[in-house]
Amino acid sequence: MYILGISAYYHDSAATLIKDGKVIFAVEEEGFSRIKHDNSFPFKAIRACLAFAEVSIDQIDYISYYEKPLLKFERILETFVKTYPYGARAFVKSIPDWMNHKIKVEQPLRKKLKFKKDLFFIPHHLSHASSVFYPSPFESSAIATIDGVGEYQTTALWEGKNNAILPLKTINFPHSLGLLYSTFTSFLGYKVNNDEYKVMGLSAYGNPNFINKIFKVIDIKDDGSFRLNMNYFSFQEKFVMWSKKFTKLFGSPRKPEDQITQKHMDIASSIQLVTEKIYLKILNHLYSLTKNENVCVSGGVGLNALGNGKIFKNTPFKKVYIMGAAGDSGNAIGAALYIYHSILNNPKRYRISHLNFGNSYKASELLPLVRNKSFHFQKYKSQKELLNKVVDILIKEGIVGWFQGRMEFGPRALGNRSILASPKNKNMKERVNEIKKREDFRPFGGSVLEEHANKLFDLPLSQTSFPYMNFCFQVKKDWKDKIPSIIHKDNSCRIQTINHTDGIYYDLIKLFYQKTKIPCLLNTSFNLSDEPLVESPKQAVEDFLKTKMKYLVIENYVLTKSQ
């Protein structure tokens, strides 16, 4: 049985294919279109799903869409009526997109793809809950889904038991933790649904001097429920997210080209701490409802690694599962799994412990790309020779583009489409940021051998596996001088634990450890600023040639730039 899951038209459009309840392929449209956070209908991603499984659209049994477009449009109409006449301009401008595309999801599937079987529309937050609970290692779990907004819901609490996902509590639009954080993201001069992690990184450089002012724009209860004071926000009726009253409280917004000041850092610090406060209150209330020590988290707020790292010390939860694609792209998986488990009532569940669900490429496909280029290439016959070469480059402070196996699904590079460097040199952060053409305050993650992770980082006693780089933990004192390039200003590191199931990437870090006694590497995504992750060897070579990076490893080839 094949089920195709789709997310589209908001951001991070994606498609996934499950076979008999198991995810076999999942990709974002951006990997093929090269438009970061591409929100168009994912025709290319769908075709990639079908090509991987070598099936036609006629062999797909069901298609599942990640939300209910009519219900979402109903909310938009209600908002227009409530804010009229102030929201008329924004409403009129959005109508063509809704009438031509967003409300007619069936049309491209029926007319362009010629799909003739059952099509399901799954509520947005239920797709989130399904995307994280069904692939989790838990038979039962508390579940929290927190994002900007779906149809009406912005926050939802659930309990998962075997195949059932039971609703407990919701918070509805316009009261949204995701939209609160995005408002400050935009106010600080960054792109919404793209740069929230920049605010998180910037927060370490500031002091939370604006917390009391933020408490004027949001009312928070002890159970984590909250209400925005909408006098300070205009995202219901305008394309600008904040109102004039907001600027009277916080001052003028930063323009993207403006220098970052201490005030901007302080605002970032303040909104990060307030978000964490609300997030942890929500989770504590969720525990009080379920008394379950397992928790699954999904939605855009689930990508806030700083907040995630504090769950263990600030809530009763002992085990936390946050699937790496916690945003809308992951809802393609959730929508498909909901059909399989809930509607079709299939009990067999498959844990997702990696996200290597995209395309792989044969090394021979590289050969046409390397002819007449300004670099040398060498093919290594054995993995041992290849890894020794790469580790020696890393030890000598080389920076390596690393392209192996299947493309990762989701926003993080997890060792298949990565840029790698030694964590030993404190100047390495500056060098890699220069290669990627990104801001110097941005931190880097660390891929660490799982069996050594608790020596380097202040991990909880109850959990040692964090495979998706979506948790930040404090670095232990004895290691601060040994791995400075992956330590952020607040002494935190966003970690990815690696074990033997990670194949060649595990072997690489293990060999690096054997030669240096350091069981981790700096790992960042293989892309340039404002680009998606590289998906193909062609894209990897193109980015390689644009940068000062001297080494690129694609499968068993090492490319070296000519001097």
C-alpha positions in Angstrom: 0.0 0.0 0.0 1.3 3.4 -1.0 0.2 6.7 0.6 1.5 10.0 -0.7 1.6 12.9 1.8 1.7 16.5 0.7 2.3 19.9 2.3 2.1 23.1 0.2 1.2 26.8 -0.2 2.5 28.2 3.1 6.2 27.5 3.4 8.5 24.4 3.0 6.3 22.5 0.6 7.1 18.8 0.6 6.0 15.4 -0.4 6.5 12.0 1.2 5.8 8.4 0.2 5.0 5.7 2.7 4.8 2.0 1.8 2.9 -0.2 4.2 3.2 2.4 7.0 6.9 3.0 6.6 8.4 6.2 5.2 10.5 5.4 2.2 11.0 8.8 0.6 10.5 12.4 1.7 11.8 15.7 0.1 11.1 19.4 0.1 10.3 21.1 -3.1 13.1 23.6 -2.5 15.8 21.0 -3.1 14.7 20.9 -6.8 13.5 24.4 -7.4 16.4 26.0 -5.5 14.0 28.5 -3.9 14.5 28.5 -0.2 11.3 27.6 1.7 9.5 27.2 -1.6 5.8 27.2 -1.0 4.6 26.2 -4.4 2.8 23.0 -5.1 5.4 20.2 -4.9 5.2 18.7 -8.3 9.0 18.0 -8.5 9.0 16.5 -5.0 6.0 14.3 -5.9 7.7 13.1 -9.1 10.8 12.3 -7.1 8.7 10.2 -4.7 7.2 8.2 -7.6 10.6 7.8 -9.4 12.3 6.5 -6.2 9.6 3.8 -5.7 9.4 3.2 -9.5 5.6 3.5 -9.4 3.1 5.6 -11.3 0.4 7.8 -9.8 -2.1 5.1 -10.6 -0.3 2.8 -8.0 -0.8 5.3 -5.2 -3.7 4.2 -3.0 -4.4 7.4 -1.1 -3.1 11.0 -1.1 -3.3 13.0 2.1 -3.0 16.8 2.4 -1.6 18.4 5.6 -4.5 20.8 6.4 -8.1 21.7 5.5 -8.0 24.6 3.0 -11.7 25.5 3.3 -11.5 25.7 7.1 -8.4 27.9 6.8 -10.1 30.2 4.3 -13.1 30.4 6.7 -10.8 31.7 9.4 -9.4 34.3 6.9 -12.9 35.4 6.0 -13.8 35.7 9.7 -10.7 37.8 10.3 -11.5 40.1 7.4 -15.0 40.7 8.8 -13.7 41.3 12.3 -11.0 43.8 11.2 -12.9 45.5 8.4 -12.2 48.1 7.0 -8.6 47.9 8.2 -7.8 44.6 6.7 -9.4 45.2 3.3 -6.2 45.8 1.4 -4.4 42.8 2.7 -7.5 40.6 2.1 -8.1 41.8 -1.4 -4.4 41.2 -2.3 -4.5 37.6 -0.9 -7.8 36.6 -2.6 -6.4 35.8 -6.1 -3.8 33.4 -4.6 -6.6 31.7 -2.6 -9.0 31.5 -5.5 -6.5 30.3 -8.0 -4.4 27.9 -5.9 -4.8 27.5 -2.2 -8.4 26.6 -2.1 -8.2 24.3 -5.1 -5.8 21.7 -3.9 -7.7 18.9 -5.6 -7.3 20.5 -9.0 -3.5 19.9 -9.6 -3.9 16.4 -8.3 -6.9 15.5 -10.4 -6.0 17.4 -13.6 -2.2 17.5 -13.8 -1.3 14.3 -11.9 -4.5 12.5 -13.0 -5.0 11.0 -9.5 -8.5 9.3 -9.4 -8.6 7.7 -5.9 -9.4 8.9 -2.4 -7.9 12.3 -1.3 -7.9 13.2 2.4 -7.5 16.6 4.1 -6.1 16.3 7.6 -6.3 19.2 10.1 -2.9 21.0 10.3 -2.2 20.4 14.0 -3.3 16.8 13.8 -0.8 16.4 11.0 1.8 17.9 13.3 0.9 15.5 16.1 0.9 12.5 13.7 4.3 13.4 12.3 5.9 13.2 15.7 3.9 10.6 17.6 3.6 7.8 15.1 7.3 7.6 14.3 8.3 8.1 18.0 9.7 5.3 20.2 6.8 5.7 22.6 3.7 3.5 22.9 2.1 6.4 24.8 3.1 10.0 25.1 2.0 13.5 25.8 2.1 15.6 22.6 2.4 19.4 22.1 2.1 21.1 18.7 3.0 24.8 18.7 3.4 27.0 15.6 2.2 30.1 13.9 -1.3 29.0 12.9 -2.9 26.2 11.1 -6.7 26.5 10.3 -7.6 28.1 13.6 -5.3 26.4 16.1 -1.9 27.8 17.1 -1.2 25.5 20.0 -2.7 22.1 20.7 -2.1 19.6 23.5 -2.8 15.9 22.9 -2.2 12.4 24.3 -1.1 9.6 22.1 -2.0 6.0 23.0 -1.1 3.2 20.6 -2.8 4.3 17.4 -5.0 7.0 18.9 -4.2 10.7 19.2 -6.6 12.3 21.6 -7.1 16.1 21.8 -6.8 17.8 25.2 -6.6 21.5 24.8 -6.1 24.2 22.2 -5.3 27.9 21.8 -6.6 29.5 18.6 -5.7 32.4 16.3 -4.8 35.2 16.7 -3.1 34.2 20.0 0.0 32.5 18.8 3.5 31.9 20.3 4.9 31.3 16.8 3.5 34.6 15.6 4.7 36.4 18.7 8.3 35.2 17.9 7.9 35.9 14.2 6.7 39.5 15.0 10.0 40.2 16.8 11.9 38.4 14.1 10.5 40.8 11.5 10.9 43.8 13.9 14.6 43.0 14.2 14.9 43.1 10.4 14.8 39.4 9.5 12.5 37.3 7.3 9.5 35.6 8.9 9.4 31.8 8.5 13.1 31.9 7.6 15.2 33.8 10.1 13.8 32.9 13.5 16.9 30.9 14.3 18.9 34.1 13.7 17.0 35.7 16.6 17.7 32.7 18.7 21.5 32.9 17.9 21.5 36.7 18.5 19.8 36.3 21.9 23.0 35.0 23.5 24.7 38.4 23.0 22.0 40.4 24.8 20.5 41.1 28.2 16.8 40.5 28.8 16.1 44.2 29.5 12.8 44.2 27.5 11.0 41.4 29.3 8.7 43.7 31.2 7.7 45.4 28.0 7.0 42.1 26.3 4.7 41.2 29.2 2.6 44.2 28.2 1.9 42.7 24.8 1.0 39.2 26.1 -0.8 37.9 29.1 0.5 34.5 30.3 -1.4 32.2 32.8 0.2 29.6 35.1 -1.0 26.8 32.8 0.8 28.3 29.8 -2.3 29.6 28.1 -1.8 33.1 26.8 -3.5 36.0 25.0 -1.8 38.6 22.8 -2.9 42.2 23.4 -3.9 42.8 19.8 -3.6 46.5 20.1 0.2 45.9 19.7 -0.1 43.7 16.6 -1.4 44.2 13.1 -0.8 40.8 11.4 -4.6 40.3 11.2 -5.2 43.3 8.9 -1.8 44.3 7.4 1.4 42.8 6.0 3.3 44.5 8.8 3.1 42.4 11.9 3.3 45.1 14.6 1.2 48.2 15.2 2.1 51.8 15.9 1.5 51.1 19.6 4.2 48.4 19.4 6.8 50.8 18.0 5.9 53.3 20.8 6.8 50.6 23.3 9.9 49.1 21.6 11.1 52.0 19.4 11.8 51.9 15.6 12.2 48.6 13.9 15.5 47.6 12.5 15.9 47.6 8.7 17.7 44.6 7.2 20.6 46.7 6.1 21.0 48.4 9.5 23.8 47.6 11.9 22.9 45.3 14.8 23.1 47.3 18.1 23.0 46.2 21.7 19.4 47.2 21.8 18.6 44.6 19.1 20.6 42.0 21.0 18.7 42.8 24.2 15.3 42.5 22.4 16.3 39.1 21.0 17.4 37.9 24.4 14.1 39.1 25.9 11.8 37.4 23.4 13.8 34.2 23.6 13.4 34.0 27.4 9.7 34.9 27.3 9.2 32.3 24.6 11.0 29.7 26.7 8.9 30.7 29.7 5.6 30.2 27.9 6.9 27.0 26.2 7.9 25.4 29.5 4.7 26.4 31.2 2.7 24.8 28.4 4.7 21.6 28.7 4.3 21.5 32.5 0.6 21.9 32.1 0.6 19.1 29.5 2.3 16.8 32.0 -0.3 17.6 34.6 -3.0 16.5 32.2 -1.3 13.3 31.1 1.1 12.3 33.9 3.1 10.7 31.1 6.9 11.2 31.3 7.3 10.9 27.5 6.6 13.9 25.4 6.5 14.5 21.6 6.8 18.1 20.3 6.1 19.4 16.7 5.4 22.7 15.0 7.8 25.5 14.2 8.3 26.4 17.9 9.7 22.8 18.3 12.7 23.9 16.3 13.7 26.3 19.1 16.8 24.4 20.2 17.5 26.6 23.2 14.0 26.0 24.6 14.2 22.3 23.8 17.4 21.9 25.8 15.7 23.2 28.9 12.8 20.8 28.9 14.6 18.2 31.0 15.5 20.5 33.9 12.4 22.5 33.9 9.6 19.9 33.4 8.9 16.4 34.7 9.4 14.9 31.3 12.2 12.2 31.1 12.0 11.4 27.4 11.6 13.9 24.6 11.1 13.2 20.9 11.1 16.0 18.4 11.3 14.8 14.8 13.9 16.8 12.9 11.4 18.1 10.3 9.2 19.6 13.0 7.9 22.4 10.7 5.4 22.2 7.9 7.5 20.0 5.6 7.2 17.3 8.3 3.4 17.5 8.0 3.6 15.7 4.7 4.8 12.7 6.7 2.2 13.3 9.4 -0.7 13.5 7.0 0.2 10.3 5.3 0.8 8.4 8.6 -2.5 9.6 10.0 -4.3 7.9 7.1 -2.4 4.7 7.6 -2.8 4.4 11.4 -6.0 6.2 12.3 -8.3 6.1 9.3 -7.1 2.7 8.0 -6.5 1.5 11.6 -3.1 -0.3 10.9 -1.4 -0.9 14.3 2.2 -1.6 13.1 4.3 1.5 13.7 7.8 2.2 12.4 10.2 4.4 14.4 12.0 7.2 12.5 15.5 7.4 13.9 17.1 9.2 10.8 16.0 11.5 8.1 17.9 10.2 5.1 14.8 10.0 2.9 15.9 11.9 -0.2 17.8 11.1 -3.4 21.2 9.5 -3.5 23.6 9.7 -6.5 26.1 7.3 -8.0 29.7 8.5 -7.9 29.9 8.0 -11.7 27.4 10.9 -12.0 30.1 13.2 -10.8 32.5 12.5 -13.7 30.9 14.8 -16.3 31.0 17.6 -13.7 34.7 17.5 -13.0 36.1 17.7 -16.5 37.6 21.1 -17.5 37.1 22.5 -14.0 39.6 24.3 -11.9 40.2 21.5 -9.4 41.8 18.1 -9.2 39.9 14.9 -8.2 41.0 11.6 -6.8 39.0 8.4 -6.4 39.6 6.3 -3.4 39.1 2.6 -3.7 38.5 1.9 0.0 36.5 3.7 2.7 39.5 3.4 5.0 41.7 5.3 2.6 39.0 7.9 2.0 38.4 8.6 5.7 42.1 8.8 6.5 42.5 11.4 3.8 39.5 13.5 5.1 40.5 13.2 8.7 44.0 14.4 7.9 42.5 17.4 6.1 40.3 18.2 9.1 43.3 17.9 11.5 45.3 20.4 9.4 42.4 22.9 9.8 40.9 22.2 6.4 37.2 22.8 5.7 35.4 20.0 3.8 32.3 19.9 1.8 30.8 16.5 2.6 28.2 14.9 0.2 27.2 11.3 1.0 24.3 9.0 0.5 20.7 10.1 0.6 19.6 13.7 1.0 18.4 14.6 4.5 14.7 15.7 5.0 14.1 18.8 7.1 16.0 22.0 7.8 19.2 20.5 9.3 22.3 19.0 7.7 22.8 15.7 9.5 26.0 14.4 7.9 24.9 13.8 4.3 24.9 17.3 2.9 27.3 19.1 5.4 30.2 21.4 5.6 32.6 19.9 8.2 35.5 21.3 10.2 37.6 20.6 13.3 36.0 22.1 16.4 39.5 22.8 18.0 40.3 26.2 16.5 38.3 29.2 17.9 38.8 31.0 14.5 37.1 28.2 12.6 33.7 29.7 13.3 34.8 32.9 11.5 36.3 31.0 8.6 33.2 28.9 8.0 30.8 31.8 8.3 32.9 33.6 5.7 32.6 30.6 3.4 28.8 30.5 3.9 28.5 34.3 3.6 26.4 34.6 6.8 26.4 36.7 9.9 29.4 36.3 12.3 27.1 36.0 15.4 25.6 32.7 14.1 26.7 29.6 16.0 27.5 26.1 14.6 26.3 22.7 15.7 28.4 19.8 16.7 28.1 16.2 15.6 29.3 14.1 18.5 29.7 10.3 19.0 26.8 9.3 21.2 28.9 7.2 23.5 31.0 10.2 24.4 28.4 13.0 24.3 27.8 13.1 28.1 31.5 13.8 28.6 31.4 17.0 26.6 27.8 18.3 27.3 25.5 18.6 30.2 23.0 16.0 29.1 20.1 14.7 31.0 20.5 11.3 32.7 17.3 10.0 31.2 18.2 10.4 27.5 21.4 10.3 25.5 20.2 10.2 21.9 19.6 13.6 20.1 20.0 12.7 16.4 18.4 15.8 14.7 20.4 18.7 16.0 17.4 20.4 17.6 18.6 20.5 21.3 21.1 23.0 22.8 23.0 21.9 25.9 25.7 23.5 28.0 29.3 22.6 27.3 31.2 21.1 30.3 34.0 23.1 31.8 36.8 20.6 30.9 35.9 20.9 27.2 35.5 24.7 26.7 39.1 25.1 25.5 39.0 21.9 23.4 36.0 22.6 21.1 35.7 26.4 21.0 34.4 26.7 17.4 31.1 24.9 18.3 30.5 26.8 21.6 28.1 29.8 21.4 28.4 33.0 23.4 26.1 31.5 26.2 28.3 28.3 26.5 25.7 26.3 24.6 26.1 23.9 21.7 23.3 22.6 19.4 24.3 18.9 19.2 23.7 16.0 17.0 24.5 12.6 18.5 25.9 10.0 16.1 26.0 6.2 16.5 26.9 3.2 14.4 23.7 3.4 12.4 24.9 6.6 10.8 27.4 4.6 8.7 30.3 6.4 7.1 29.6 9.6 9.0 30.0 7.8 12.3 33.2 6.1 11.0 34.6 9.5 10.1 34.0 11.1 13.5 35.3 7.9 15.2 38.5 8.1 13.2 38.9 11.8 14.0 38.5 10.9 17.7 41.1 8.2 17.4 43.6 10.6 16.0 42.7 13.7 18.1 40.9 12.4 21.2 38.1 14.8 20.3 34.8 12.9 19.5 33.0 15.6 17.5 33.1 17.8 14.4 31.7 21.2 13.5 28.8 20.4 11.2 26.8 23.0 9.3 24.6 22.8 6.3 26.1 22.6 2.8 24.7 25.7 1.3 25.4 29.4 0.9 23.4 32.2 2.6 19.7 32.2 1.4 20.1 28.9 -0.5 18.5 25.5 0.3 20.8 22.6 1.1 22.6 21.2 -1.9 20.6 18.3 -3.3 22.7 17.0 -6.2 26.4 16.7 -7.0 26.0 19.4 -9.6 24.8 21.8 -6.9 27.6 20.8 -4.6 30.2 21.5 -7.2 28.6 24.9 -8.1 28.7 26.0 -4.4 32.2 24.6 -4.0 33.5 26.8 -6.8 31.8 29.9 -5.4 33.6 29.6 -2.0 37.1 29.6 -0.5 36.5 26.0 0.5 39.4 23.9 -0.8 38.1 20.3 -0.4 34.9 18.6 -1.5 34.1 15.0 -0.8 31.4 13.4 -3.0 31.0 9.7 -2.2 34.5 8.2 -2.7 35.9 11.2 -4.6 37.9 14.0 -3.1 38.0 17.2 -5.1 40.8 19.7 -4.4 41.0 23.2 -5.8 44.1 24.0 -7.9 46.5 26.3 -6.3 
